[in-house]
Amino acid sequence: MIKGKGAQSNPNNPFLKQGSTQEHIEGIDDFSQEDSRSVEIFYESPKNVLSRNSSEDISFEYSINPYQGCEHGCIYCYARNSHAYWGFSAGLDFETKIIVKQDVAKKFEERILKPGWKVQPIMISGNTDCYQPLEKKYGLTRQILQVALKYRHPLSIITKNDLILRDADLLTELASHALVHVCFSITSLDEKLRMKLEPRTATYDKKLKAIRYLSERGVPVSVMNAPIIPGLNDHDIPKVLQSTSEAGALDINYTVVRLNGQIGDLFTEWIEAAYPDKASKVLNQISELHGGKVNDSEWGQRMRGKGQYALVIDELFQKSKSRFFQDKKMPPYNLGAFRRGGNYSLF
């Protein structure tokens, strides 16, 4: 396997007429260009930085993504397919060719100040993680939080990285006005699995510590136990729910894995390299979740699956949630705090 990467190759972009590939690599000491590639940065300045959601499975109408592509390298990530629209591959390109929207905070501010803007929670990271490693350098997510705090605008954040603790000061202030929800994505508590499945995310121990740190400071935190992959992490559901609840999380949900577009081939290549003894069984069980296919785009069903495996997963999750999250829930947002003129101190 390629160290520190989820994808093992670069499939051709389906939108391009021409592509390149490397075949018949010989010699055990030879390394392809893909093995040693470093991160390349591309800059983009879109007119509109808010993406509108049309999915019935997602509760937020708008999301904002300061980055396209993600160094975390999660092999199952649905956002890989969107990288093709930028002329790149859903494979290694997704992890190494990152698009940075440098003026995202300015464009966000301009949008929410338009007369017709309807105040509603905006999801940061609807596509790729806003706290991926490059955020440490660029600080775009922090800039968005500063704009939200200035105008008292509600936000929701989902991440896999404890870099979020850098912004604990802003998050605490936003939480004091009921303006922010934070969600951590946690697949399992098995570190060996994490290092292969999502190689550049924070360790599970760091995520649990981050949940505890923010929760103790009044920031409402939930968890997304996702994706559930039968044969790899489904057995870990009770442990994930218990650990996250004890750390202070107020709610938890889950989705099952679905391998749409080119992710099916990428995941198959990955699991045959990472877990050759389990590959066939896992792929067959994923197919059973989606009516004989590894992918599913049907709203209402694609996140939960169907069939016997889906029922077993749901029953295990719901029983664990009843046990560890009883009487817990996320607080509502304060949608009435928004001030178009900003917030200024009189002293």
Secondary structure, DSSP 8 states (H G I E B T S, - for coil): --TT-S--S----TT-S----------TT---HHHH---EEEE---S--EEE---TT-S-SEEE-SEES-TT--TT-GGGGGGGGGT--SSHHHHHEEEE-TTHHHHHHHHHTSTT-----EEETSSS-TTSTTHHHH-HHHHHHHHHHHHT--EEEEES-GGGGGGHHHHHHHHHTT-EEEEEE---S-HHHHHHHSTTS--HHHHHHHHHHHHHTT--EEEEEEEE-TTTTGGGHHHHHHHHHHHT--EEEEEE----TTHHHHHHHHHHHH-TTTHHHHHHHHHHHTTTSS----TTTTTT--SHHHHHHHHHHHHHHHHHSTT-------TT---TT------
